[in-house]
Amino acid sequence: MLMARYNYLKDMLNSMPELNCPGSNIFYIRMPGGKTRYSYKRVYPNSPEREYYEQILRKRGELKEQLIRLENAWQDKHGFPIPTADERQFVVINTGSRLSMDNFNMLNEYSNPRPIETNYVSGGRKYRSRLELHTTEALSLLGLEWKYEPSITLSVPGRFMGYHRTVTINPDFAVAVPELKRFFIVEALGMLSDKSYTEEACNKIKTYAYNGIYPSKDLVLIPGDSTYMPPIEAIVSSVAATLDHICSEVVIEAGSLKL
């Protein structure tokens, strides 16, 4: 996660205008173009754009401080520098296309055709169960972005050996990890005491497994029923454990690039 956060912040920094203020109150902003590769724009103290660029300068300073702290933390933990952009690209594209961030961005929420007949609402968004509502609180505590009940297309075994067909299913939550350009899935199983519900949930998990999406790897399972709901700390712990696994895979691959 350190590497992911570092590269995420570095990308943010690189997307911002470069500024310097060499011993005066005049900002020099490097701009693309001109006779050479870059030209410079001057922003004077009385310029109407001054406040905007002062905010950028402060933000760049904050990002640089965070990057230095992350570099030191990474070096202390792993004993080698954070991977370069080229090495990072190798790691990121190796996570698989099904759960890529590009696919996450194309997912549409509330794609399940079954109507929501309950009244569990948070932030203007409606959920099917109390456990799902509780799960959103855990995801919010972790600062994660999610989409509720999108449609995803997966493969299932066909009638003959070696054949397969595709099905569309609706995970409860698709949760983004933009630093790693991917997402993972959370299923809140809130009616496990109901036999038909449990059979349907098992078939869904089998479909995930057939596509290489396994519990604790890319899939978080939150169990519950009408008489039991796990505490929010347990939900946070389950989600964090999967995040830790996803990030540790990246760290191991990144480390192998240095060997």
Secondary structure, 3 states (H helix, E strand, C coil): CHHHHHHHHHHHHHCCCEEECCCCCCEEEEEECCCCCEEEEEECCCCCCHHHHHHHHHHHHHHHHHHHHHHHHHHHHHCCCCCCHHHHHHHHHCCCCCCEHHHHHHCCCCCCCCCCCCCEEECCEEECCHHHHHHHHHHHHCCCEEEECCCEEEEEECCCCCCEEEEEECCCEEEEEHHHCEEEEEEEECCCCCHHHHHHHHHHHHHHHHCCCCECCCEEEEECECCECCCHHHHHHHHHHHHHHHHHHHHHHHHHHHC
